[in-house]
Amino acid sequence: MSTQSKPFSFKGQRIFVGLDVHLRSWSVTVLSEQAVLKKFTQDPSPVALNKFLTNTYPDAEYYSVYEAGFCGFWIHWELCNLGINNIVVNPADVPTMAGERLRKTDAVDSGKLARSLRAGELKGIYVPDSVATEIRSLIRLRDSLTKDQTRHKNRIKSHLRYLGIDIPEEFQRPGCAWTNKFVLWLKGLELETDYGKKTLDLLIAQYEDLRAQQLKLMKELRVLSRTERFEEPLKYLMSVPGIGQLAGLTILSEVDDITRFKDASCFASYIGIVPMCHSSGAHDGIGDITVRRHAKLRWLIVEAAWVASRKDPVLSAAYVEYCRKMKPSKAIIKIARRLVNRIYFVMKHQQPYVNCYVS
């Protein structure tokens, strides 16, 4: 005897999915426009999620969201390729009730993401393409190698102090530390036993290996700077006082597309060179520099501001004027804010910066 099955369809309906992503599992909350449909845990696979949605809620429009974090953007790319309208959000921008802070679980996190997505309260962050992401990872690797080198330098110095060996005065002057001559002096040290010598040799070998890796990386970055993607924009960016090749590459890779910022103020807010404020009624409170920032870019631009305050006549005069009213450490932040305007101008208009003139 044959049986009849009535096909069902969710055509015209929207399904909202909140994802709390982890290394080994994802916590998933699925909502319709009116109700909670399902909560479950699944393997960390966009394909598995898409299979569940298409089988359970066929023909619907699917919307999903997850928080930016360790997993990068590969999940976003795969979900979009599968036809799911996904966004990635800054965790700090997700509305969170007091109860959710006190009772935080993966299910609670995915649930609030799904609810906020359905309510239209979430704004996705900018997601670069895979090429931009891989270029960014290459440039960021230099910072990691620099930090590793610093750690190994400190380990070597600590080992010398532990053994009671003083570093000669000639290697303690500025510019004389960690030269080839200093490394040769380290290698030539005679210790009481072979054990101490082997320890020092291994530490030196690790340091030299890191230095060789960093030199190789710098060659790769020089090649990158001459590619079609970077050569022309980098030339304009390096016309801004304080911006060198490495700083320029970092800014270009982190920003990727300057047109996503409406104006220089939005760009400054993204970097984190804007003040916090708390105004209420007649009280207009302006605080210190915001804690929300792009840490690498803010540090880089503040460092560049010290150079620009010496090389650019307008910025130099402004810095002197600011220092009459405030501490130099605060004055340089105002110079950095002006420097952001110059960087925004040359990146957006693809024109070299001319000292004392910004259109």
N, C-alpha and C positions, 0 to 999 in steps of 0.2 A: 504494500500500500504506500503510495507516494505521499510525502509531506510537503506542505507549502511553507516557505520562509519569506517573511516580509522584509525586504531590504530597508535599512534605516540610514538616515543621512543627517548630518549636522550642518548642512549647507546654509550659509548666511549667519551662522553663529560664530562667536569668538570664544576661543579657549585661551586662558591665561595660565602660564606655567612659571612658578618660582623655583629656582635651582640654588641649593646650597652645595657648592661643589667642593669635594675633597679628593685626596689622592686615590683612595680605594673605593669610594662610593659617593653617590649624589643623593641628597634628600630632595624629594620632588613634591610640590603641592600644585594640584591642578584645580582651577576654578572656571566655572562658567560665568556668564554675566550676572547670574542671580545666586549661585550656590557653590559650596565646596564639593567638588566631584570625587577627588581621590588624593590621598597622601600615602607615599611609599618611598622606599629606598631602592636604588638601582645601581648597576655597574656604571662606572664613569665613561659612558659612551653616547655621543649624540645620535648615532645610528639606532641604538636600542630605544632611546627616548622617542625618536621619530616613528619607529615601528609601533610603539605602544599608542602614540597619539593617532596615527592613521588607522590603526585597527579598532581602537576604542571609540574615537570620535571622527569618523570619516567625513571628508569634504568640509571640515570646519576651517576657520582661519586661526592659525596658531601664533601666539605671542609669548615670548619667554624672556627671562632676565636672570642674570647672575652678577655677583659682585666681582670687581677687578681684584686680582690677587696673584698668587704664585703660578697659576695655570696660564697666565697670559691671555691671548686672544684666539688660540686655535679652536676652542669650543665655539666661539662666536662665528668664525669663518665656516665651520662645518655645519652648524645649525642653519645659517643663512643659505648655504648651498643646498640643504635639504628642504628649503621652502618655509622654514620657521622664522618669523620676524623677531629677531633677538636684539637685545640691547645689553650693554655692559655698564654698570653703574659704580660710582664711587661709594664705598661702604658708609662714608660719613654723610651721604646725601639720602640715605634710606630712613624714612620716618619710623621712629621707634618709640613705643609707649613704655611707661615706667614698668609695667608688669613684664614686658618682654626683656627688659634689662635685668630684672631680678630673677627671671626664670628663662634662661637662654639655652635652647637646644637647637639641633640642626632642623628639626621639624618646625620649630617656632620661627627660625630665620627664613626658611623657604616660604612659610606661610605669609609672613609680613611682606616679603618681596612680591609674591603673587597678588596680594591685596593692593599694595601700592601701585603695581603695574596696572591692575584693573581700574583703579581710581584715577589714573593718569598723573600720579604724583612724582613719577621718576623721569629723569632726563639722562639719557645715555651719554657716556663720555665719548670722546673722539677715539676711534679705533683705526690705527694705521693698517696698511696692507702688509702682507707677509714679507715683501722685499724691504720695506721701511723698518719693520721689526727686526729683521736679521742684521741690517746695517747698524741699527741702534745697539744691538747686542755686542757687535764688534767694537764700537766706540766705548761702550760702558765697560768692556773688559779691561781697558787701560786703567781705569780707576781701581778695579779689583787687583790687578797686578801691582799697582803702586802701593796699595795698602799691604799686600803680602810682602813686598820688598821692605817696607817700613818695619813690619813685624820681625823679619829676619835680621835686619840691622840691629834692632833692639835686643834680639836674642843673642847676637854676637857680642854686643857691648855688655850685656848681663853676664855672659860667660866669662868675659875678661875681668869684670869686677869680682865675680865669684872666686876667681883664681888669684885675685890681688894684682892684676896686671894693669898698669896705668897707660893710657893712650898718650903718646908724645904730644907736646904742645903744638908742634907744627901741623898736626892733623886736627886740632881743635879750633883753628881759625876758620872764619866763614869762607866757604868755597874750597876748603882743603879736605873736608871729610869725604870719605868714600870715593876718592879718586883711585886710579889704577895703582898709584904709588902706595896708597894706604892699604889696598888689598894685598900688594906684594909684601908689605910689612907684616900683615896678619899671617900670611903664608910662611914667612920666615921666622916666626916666633918659635923658640925652643921651650918646651914644657918639661916638667919633671918626669912624666911617664908618657907612654904611647897612648894611653886612654884619653888623656886630656887633649893630646894633639889630634887624635882621630875625631874627637867630638868637634873641635874647632874646624878641622878640614871639611867635615860633613856640612857644618853650618855655612862655611864659605862656599862650598859647591852648590848648596841650595840657593844662596844669594846670587851667585853668578848665573845659575840656570834661569832664575827669575829675570835677571837683567837682560840676558840674551833673548828671552821671550818678549820682553818689553821692547827691545830694539827691533825685533822682527815685526811686532805689532805696529810700531811707529812707521816702518817702511810700508806696511799694508795701508795705513791711514794716509800716507802721502800719495800712494797710488789712487786711493779712493777720492782724494781731493781733486785729482785731475780728470775724473770721470765726467761725462756729460751732465749727470744728475747734480753734481756739486760745484763744478769749476766756476761757472758764471755767478751763481748765488754767493759762493764763498768769496769771490773777488769783491763783490759789493759789501758784504758783511765785514770783511777785513779792513775796509776803509773807515770803519767806525773806530775811534780811539779806544784802545784797551782790548780789542778783539783780535786774537791771533788765529792761526790755522786750526789748532786743536779746539779752541773755544768756539770758533765758527762752525766746525764740523759738529760739535756737540749740540749747539743751538739748532742747527738745521735738522739734525736727526731727531731731536726731541720734539721740536715744533712740527716738523714735517710739512704742514700746510698752513701758511700764515693767514690765508683768507678765511679760515674758520673763526678768526677773531674779528668782531665788528669794528673795533677801534683799538688804539693803544692802551686805553684804560682796561679793556677786557684782557688784553695781552699781559698787562702788569698784574692783574688779579690772578691770572693763571700761574704766573711765576711766583707770586706772593709778595710783591713789593707795593703793598697798599696797607693802610692802617686799619686796625679794628675800630669799630665805633659802637656806641651804645647811647642812643638818643631817646629821650622820653619827655614829652611836654616841652617846657621851656628849656630843659637841660639838653645841651648838645655835646655829648662826650666823644672825644676822639682819643683812641688809645695808641698803644705801640704797634709795631709792624705785626701783621697777621701771622698766626701760627699755621694757617693753612697755606701750603706752598708746594712748588716743585723744588725740592731741596737742592738738587744738583744745579739747576738753572739759576736759582736765587744766589747760591754761593758763588757761582761763576761770574754773574753780572756784578755783584758787589765787589769782587776782586778786580774785575775790569774797570769799575768806577774809580778805584784808587789810581790806576794808570791814566784814565781819561781826565781825572781832575788835575793832572799835571800837563797833559798834552793838548787838551782842547781849551782854547782861551776863554770861551764862554763858560764852560764848566769849571774852569779854574777860578774865575772871578766869582761864580756862584758859590763855590765851596768856601772861599774866604769869607763871603758874606754870611753864609750859614753858620760858620764856626764862631762868629761873633755872638750868635744867639743860642747856640747849643753845643754839645760835645761833638768832637770830630767823628765819633762812632755813629752818631745820629745824623750828622751832616752828610756823611758818605751815602746813607740810605736815600736821601733826597737826590743826590747826584746819580745814584743808580736808577732812580725813577725816571730822571731825565734821559739817562742812557737808554732805557727801555724804549722811549719815544723814538730815538734815533735808529735803534735796531729795527723797530717795527716799520719805520719809513723805508729804509733801504731794502728790507725783505719784501715788502708789499709792492713797492714801485720799481724794484730792480734798478736802482740808481745808486751810484757811489755817494757816500756822505762827504760833504764839504764843511770843513771847520767854520764855525760861526754862522752857518746858514742851514736851516732846515725848513723846507717848504711845508 
